[in-house]
Amino acid sequence: MKFSVHRAAFLQYLNTAQTAISGKTTLEILTGVKLNLSADALTITGSNSDISIETILSIADEDAQLTIEEPGSVVLPARFFGEIVKRLPEDTFTLTVNDRFQTTIVSGSSEFTINGVESEAYPHLPEIDSKDQLKIPGDLLKQIIDQTVIATSKQENRPMLTGIHLTINESELTAVATDSHRLSQRKATLENNATGNYDILVPGDSLSKLSKMLGETQEDVELQISENQVLFILDHTSFYSRLLEGQYPNTTQLIPNSASTTVEIDAHSLLRSIERASLLSHEGHNNVVRLVVDPAANTATIFGNSPEIGNVEEVLDFNQIEGDELEISFNPDYMKDALHAFGQSEVKLNFTLPLRPFTIVPSEDDGSFIQLITPVRTA
Amino acid sequence: MKFSVHRAAFLQYLNTAQTAISGKTTLEILTGVKLNLSADALTITGSNSDISIETILSIADEDAQLTIEEPGSVVLPARFFGEIVKRLPEDTFTLTVNDRFQTTIVSGSSEFTINGVESEAYPHLPEIDSKDQLKIPGDLLKQIIDQTVIATSKQENRPMLTGIHLTINESELTAVATDSHRLSQRKATLENNATGNYDILVPGDSLSKLSKMLGETQEDVELQISENQVLFILDHTSFYSRLLEGQYPNTTQLIPNSASTTVEIDAHSLLRSIERASLLSHEGHNNVVRLVVDPAANTATIFGNSPEIGNVEEVLDFNQIEGDELEISFNPDYMKDALHAFGQSEVKLNFTLPLRPFTIVPSEDDGSFIQLITPVRTA
């Protein structure tokens, strides 16, 4: 096996595959990255058993200047190989693998020799036998992931809640995540798709990694779904994730469809107020802030308190409040995550009773995005 | 006590004082920051017993818009107070302390109340009764610190070696640090100074913090030295550090004054080569790289090796080599630290024997800066 390539271009492909590689793996060979060289392309694969990423660097990519002298394959220690390539002195390098998988990397007057291993032992990628083609623009997929992954559980005791529940009903996609204290739901319409119904549960961690890779691309991402795997194909990259098993809770009936008190407010301004209040609540025993809405007096006030340090009180700068007087307490961190997902827009908070979940939706609500937070009972 | 002030300006002064404050202190009150308000200035003090920093915000500083309503003093929880001020909504804030040291901070519609304590319990700053005035330009002091602190020991078992040894002999300043494996020595001439002889040992950690504060200022820093304290005065800030006790080893005789092999090379290019070689040496048992200089063949080659991962060999791109053939092994991390201190300039490596210390000096050596590294004996 022998090729030479432009260092910076190669590094981009390598970094993408490395996203899947973890130092903590029970399978020794998965600390390695697999290089497979055919007559016209170099395929780079990384995996941590939960997710696998394959990127294909083709001789057609002129920037990469890939010159193939002899096809073959090898598995190299991923972290080292990356560190070495990053630090090579010249713009290009040549990589040669001998028949004992000793790999020589030459760039300028620098020559590394590292011990590779045979690629036969490297696990095969999942085979996905998909009939349907689902397509979704990259930026929309990223938004859907980012807006819901915040509500996934980080605890492993209920594995199902660490996932994002994706259902596709003809052209209607719904993504839901909940850790049982809060919930985030996003809907979107998929255009130009083959019809089909799907119901899958994808680990939140996998989708977080996918979201980082998506960047700002508007290009379509293709989805292929099998019984226990999902494959996302974008550009030169295939991203595989295992699916979670089990029956996801029915979340529809959790979302209240009426409100007795509403507050319309700028999401960013409320976020800043909550951040200030949480400075003190974080020091308290139960990390709770209190919101008092008084429509008669036309005021909404947020309170944070820590018996040892002190307290904070802030009159909110809202656009409109309506309905009944209300006093409610909640975890400010859930509110911060929720508000981050709205960015600079105006939101509407819908409350019913002090101990019933409340929702946050865009002020111009079209039903496509809703976040729900369960309040905290205080003494 | 009551004042109002421009938030961003105040934060700069506060951050400077906070440099001295550590969360890990045995003296509870030192987790606090002391504010002392006179009729014309606010003095902010932080301390961790080793170092103390006092900054003075005067009503004369127009950007700070300091308005004093009632003098007084208080000690506030430093971390919280900083976090609060950082997040206040408006450009200015008002701080009021009542007679139970409850402190109210108001900015816009946000009102914090935090529990302060009486400042009587706060330790007094060291009194320094100095006759002489020593002055040194800020940028030169920073350079002297940065070039020597790298060679201080990080281990506490020989406390003296954690310090930088400063001697002033009339107008000649010498700074030396050594951890017994390497040494760095910098000399400078102080201009326009009162004469005097000093010999002090300042903790490397203190000087690192001072260096960060100095930034790029060319203004003079004033030094005042007492038996067990040194005080650096710059601008509105007084920086106190305790001194280390004991007789610093005589380092003069450690520095060889002849060489049998010399290599002249660009410091930055050698640094990059050493970084590549250390990728592999870091994985070996003894973190050693090997340098082979062959003046007859006009080559110098660096080798790094890890039995498990592989090895690297690189022919160096030097400007000139002279003298005897030589093979020497050393810790690449010491070499990296040393080369960093030279920046983009050309350096000269002076070797005698494979097991004798070697030195690195600027190519145009005027005796003002020298670094020494002890080689490693290999099997």
HADDOCK unambig.tbl for C-alpha pairs under 7 A between the chains (distance, minus, plus):
assign (segid A and resid 84 and name CA) (segid B and resid 276 and name CA) 6.96 0.50 0.50
assign (segid A and resid 87 and name CA) (segid B and resid 276 and name CA) 6.42 0.50 0.50
assign (segid A and resid 109 and name CA) (segid B and resid 314 and name CA) 5.56 0.50 0.50
assign (segid A and resid 109 and name CA) (segid B and resid 315 and name CA) 5.48 0.50 0.50
assign (segid A and resid 110 and name CA) (segid B and resid 313 and name CA) 6.07 0.50 0.50
assign (segid A and resid 110 and name CA) (segid B and resid 314 and name CA) 4.33 0.50 0.50
assign (segid A and resid 110 and name CA) (segid B and resid 315 and name CA) 6.73 0.50 0.50
assign (segid A and resid 111 and name CA) (segid B and resid 312 and name CA) 5.57 0.50 0.50
assign (segid A and resid 111 and name CA) (segid B and resid 313 and name CA) 5.28 0.50 0.50
assign (segid A and resid 111 and name CA) (segid B and resid 314 and name CA) 6.05 0.50 0.50
assign (segid A and resid 112 and name CA) (segid B and resid 311 and name CA) 5.80 0.50 0.50
assign (segid A and resid 112 and name CA) (segid B and resid 312 and name CA) 4.19 0.50 0.50
assign (segid A and resid 112 and name CA) (segid B and resid 313 and name CA) 6.45 0.50 0.50
assign (segid A and resid 113 and name CA) (segid B and resid 310 and name CA) 5.39 0.50 0.50
assign (segid A and resid 113 and name CA) (segid B and resid 311 and name CA) 5.23 0.50 0.50
assign (segid A and resid 113 and name CA) (segid B and resid 312 and name CA) 6.07 0.50 0.50
assign (segid A and resid 114 and name CA) (segid B and resid 309 and name CA) 5.53 0.50 0.50
assign (segid A and resid 114 and name CA) (segid B and resid 310 and name CA) 4.08 0.50 0.50
assign (segid A and resid 114 and name CA) (segid B and resid 311 and name CA) 6.34 0.50 0.50
assign (segid A and resid 115 and name CA) (segid B and resid 309 and name CA) 5.67 0.50 0.50
assign (segid A and resid 115 and name CA) (segid B and resid 310 and name CA) 5.74 0.50 0.50
assign (segid A and resid 276 and name CA) (segid B and resid 84 and name CA) 6.97 0.50 0.50
assign (segid A and resid 276 and name CA) (segid B and resid 87 and name CA) 6.40 0.50 0.50
assign (segid A and resid 309 and name CA) (segid B and resid 114 and name CA) 5.53 0.50 0.50
assign (segid A and resid 309 and name CA) (segid B and resid 115 and name CA) 5.67 0.50 0.50
assign (segid A and resid 310 and name CA) (segid B and resid 113 and name CA) 5.38 0.50 0.50
assign (segid A and resid 310 and name CA) (segid B and resid 114 and name CA) 4.08 0.50 0.50
assign (segid A and resid 310 and name CA) (segid B and resid 115 and name CA) 5.74 0.50 0.50
assign (segid A and resid 311 and name CA) (segid B and resid 112 and name CA) 5.80 0.50 0.50
assign (segid A and resid 311 and name CA) (segid B and resid 113 and name CA) 5.22 0.50 0.50
assign (segid A and resid 311 and name CA) (segid B and resid 114 and name CA) 6.35 0.50 0.50
assign (segid A and resid 312 and name CA) (segid B and resid 111 and name CA) 5.58 0.50 0.50
assign (segid A and resid 312 and name CA) (segid B and resid 112 and name CA) 4.19 0.50 0.50
assign (segid A and resid 312 and name CA) (segid B and resid 113 and name CA) 6.07 0.50 0.50
assign (segid A and resid 313 and name CA) (segid B and resid 110 and name CA) 6.07 0.50 0.50
assign (segid A and resid 313 and name CA) (segid B and resid 111 and name CA) 5.29 0.50 0.50
assign (segid A and resid 313 and name CA) (segid B and resid 112 and name CA) 6.45 0.50 0.50
assign (segid A and resid 314 and name CA) (segid B and resid 109 and name CA) 5.56 0.50 0.50
assign (segid A and resid 314 and name CA) (segid B and resid 110 and name CA) 4.34 0.50 0.50
assign (segid A and resid 314 and name CA) (segid B and resid 111 and name CA) 6.07 0.50 0.50
assign (segid A and resid 315 and name CA) (segid B and resid 109 and name CA) 5.47 0.50 0.50
assign (segid A and resid 315 and name CA) (segid B and resid 110 and name CA) 6.71 0.50 0.50
